[in-house]
């Protein structure tokens, strides 16, 4: 799950929550669903809420088997809303909500209330606008999915970059496309480009914990460790149980000579990931820092 920035622990928790079927190998459709779950969780939507929303959506729309793939899901506060056939609904409450679109100056009215000059838009014009929007949404979704598929082949990374750049041509504020581009440039050691896209993702969605985490990685890689610490702290503020953010923040604190601050995050990581090589390393660091503190205390007493 490296491409999707999903840890084994996160995947296991989603399997336990019934969001993802346990499997040794995942299909492309499975990867798209896992990606969407990750985006919702990054915006502080609880897995239990996601599952409840999916079940409610299936009951509301006859014949819908997988709402995450058959409709457009997005966070609505702490809940999940779906855009389907021109309508937006929060399935748990059963309420249809107004589909407002944000522009640079604030909120636009829904299509049915938009004005052309002094005249209200005609129903025919509204239908044409909706059709265009749906076509653009479909093109964006297809290009983004194609980019994810291309990322799986190391020989096609340049094509993946082109696919995500075409997504941004159609929707400049597509935060996940910025994240994926940032990661592709990071892997190519093109850190200026990587940082640009991670910062854009943060600007577009300040609640995107993954964006802060990835930004921290590129800042750390380019020697700006104090800035990286701030980015990791932001990621943990948004997602306190983000295990990898605790791990990288602990490493960063050790780099700047603050082992006691590192200790708190090594301990937090161990609680979140109890097995595996990273957990073993975190436990070793906890013992090492505690032992060093003990030696300092003994030295002071003798002095």
N, C-alpha and C positions, 0 to 999 in steps of 0.2 A: 504493500500500500504506500510505498515511498512517493509515487507520482501524485497521489491524492493527499499527501501530508497527513495520513491517518496512522496512528500508532496501533500495534496489536492490542493494547489494552482498551483503546477506544472501540475498536472493532468488536472485541469480546463483549464489552458492555452493551453495545447496540444489538448484538446477537441475543444477549440475555433479555433485553427489553422487547424482543420480537420484531425489531425493525429490519434486521438483516438475517437471512437464512444462513446457518453455518455451512460452509463449503470449503473444500480444499482448493478449488479453482473457481474464479468468478467470471461470468460473462460480461460483455460490454455493457449490457443493460444494468447488470448488478453494479458495475463501477459507477455508472451515472447516478444510480439511486444512492449509493454510498456517498458520492460527492455531494449530493443535495442534502443528505442528512448532516454531513459535516458542516455545510454552510449554515444550516438552521441552528445547529448546536453552537457554532461560533458566535451566533447572535443571541445566545443565552436562552434559547428555547429548549426546554427539558425533553429528553428522550421520551418520557411517559406522555408528555403533551403531544409530541409528534405522532406517536402511535395512536393516541385517542383521536387526533384530527384525521388521520388516515382512515381509521375505522368509520368515523362519522361521515367522511366524504364518500366512502364506498356505499354507505347506506342511502345517502342523498341522491347519488347519480347512478342510476341503473346501468349495469354492465361495466362499470369502471372497476378494473381489477388492481391497478397500481396508480394511485393519484399523483405520486411523485414524478412519474414519467408521462402520464396522460393529461396533466394540467400543470400550470405554473404555480409552484408553491413559494411562499415568501413569509418572513416573520411579520407579525402584526402585534407589536409589543411583545408579550411573553407567549403569544399564541401563534397558530399557523393559519394563514388565509390562502385560498386558492383562486386563481384566475382561470375560468373555464367558459368557453363559448361566449366571450364578451362580458361575463359577469364575474364579480368578485364576492366570495362567500367565506365566512368563518364557520366551518361545518359544525364545530362543537356547540356553538350558540345557535346555529341555524339561521344566522342573520346575513342578509346581503348587505354589502358595504359599498360606499361610493368609491369609484376607482379614480382617485385624484392622481395626477401626474405632476411631479415637481419640475419647475423650470428655474432658471437662474434668479428670477425675481420673486419667487415664492411658489404658491400653489396655483395651478391652472384649474379652471372649472371642468367638470366632466364634459365629454363630447356633446351631449345633448344640450348643454348650456353655452357652448362656444358661439361667438359672434363673428360674422364676416362683414366688416364695415358696419352698417347699421341694421343688417338683417340677420336673423337667427339662421344657423346652418340648416339646410333642408334635410329631411330624412334620408334622401338619396345620397346627399353629400356625406352625411354621417356614416352611412353604410359603406361608402367607398373608403372613407378614412379608416374605419375599423378594419376593413379588408386589407388595406395597405399596412396597418400596424401589425395585423396578424401575420402577414407575409414576411415583414421585417423580423418579427419575433421568431418565426419559424427558421428564417435564414440564420439568425444569430445562434439559435439553439443547435442547428445542424453544424455550423462552423465550429462552435465551441466543442461539441462532441467529437468532431473530426480532429480537432487539435489534441484532445485527450488521447484519442486512438493513436495519433502520430507520435506522441511522446513515448509510447511504449517501445518504439523502435529507435535505438540510439542513432541509426543512420539517417533518420528523418526529422531530426530536431529542428533544422532550418525550415522545413515545411510546416512544422508545428508552430513555429514563431510567426510565419506568414498567416496561418489560419487565425491565430489569436489577434494579430494586427488587423485583419479584416473584420473580426468581431468588433474591435475598437473603432474602426471606421464607421460602422453602423451604430454602435452604442459606446461613445467615449467613456461613459461612467460605468462600464461593466467591470466591477471590482474583481470577480474571480479570474477574468481574462488577464487583468493586470498582475494578479498573484502568480498565475501560471507563466506569464512572460518573465516576471521577475526571477522565478526559479530556473527557467531555461537559460537566461543570461547569467545567473549566478553559477550554474554548472559549467558554463563556458568561460568563467572567470572575467566576465564583462561586468564588473561591479557597479560602474556608474549607471549603466542601463538598468541593471537589477534594482538598484536603490531607487531610481526614478519610478519604476512601476510599483514597488512596494509602498512608496510614499503616496502615490496616487490612490492606491487601494485604501490607505488609511484616511486620506482626505474624503474619498467618496463615502466610506462607511466607517466612522470612528468607533463602531462597536465590533469591528472585525478583529478578533483576537489573533487569528492566524496571520493577518497582515502585520501586526506589531511584532509577532514572533519572528517572521521572516525578515522584517526590517532589522531586527536585532541581530540576526545572523550575519547580514551583509555589513552592518556597522562593526561588528566584532571582527569579521574577516579583514576589514580594511583598517584595523587598529584604533577605532574610536570606541573603546570599551565602555567609557562612562555613558556615551550616548546609547550604546547597546543595552546597558543595564536599565536605562530609562524605558527603552522599548520593551524589554522583557517584563518589567514591572507593570507596564500598561497592559500587556497580554494577560498577566496574572490577575490584574484588577478586574478585567472583563471575564476571565475564566479561571477562577481560583484553583480548580482541579486540573489545570493544564500541566501534565507531568513534564513534558519536554521543556516547557518554559522554566519550570523550577530547576531542572538539570542545567540548562544553559546559563541561567542566572547565577547558580552556584559556581560554575566554572568562571564566569565573568568576575564575580566578587573575589575569587582566589587570584585572578590575574592582577587585580588592583590592590592586592595585599589586605583584604578584609575577610579573613577566614571565619570570624564569628558570624558575620552576615551570611557567608556561604553555608555555614553549618545549618541554619534554619531551613534553607532550601534543599540541602542534601537530605535532611530528615523528612521534609515534605515529599520529596521524590520517592524515598523508600516506602512511605505509606501508600503512595499511589501505584507504585510498580514493585511488587514484592519478589519477583523472580526475574532471572535473566542477567546477562553480563552488565548492563547499565546499572541495575539495582545492586549488583555485587560491588561495582566500582563506587557507587554512592555510599554504601555501607563502609567501605574501606576509608573513604574520605572522612566520614563521621568519626570513626575510631582514631584516625590520624590527627584530626583537629582537636578532639577531646584529649588525646595523649599530650599534644603540644601544650595545651592550656594547663594540664596538670603539672608538666615540667616547669612551666613559668611560675606557677604558684609555689612549688617547692623551692625554686631558686630564690624567690622573693623572701620566703620565710627564713631561709638560711642566711640571706643577706642581712 
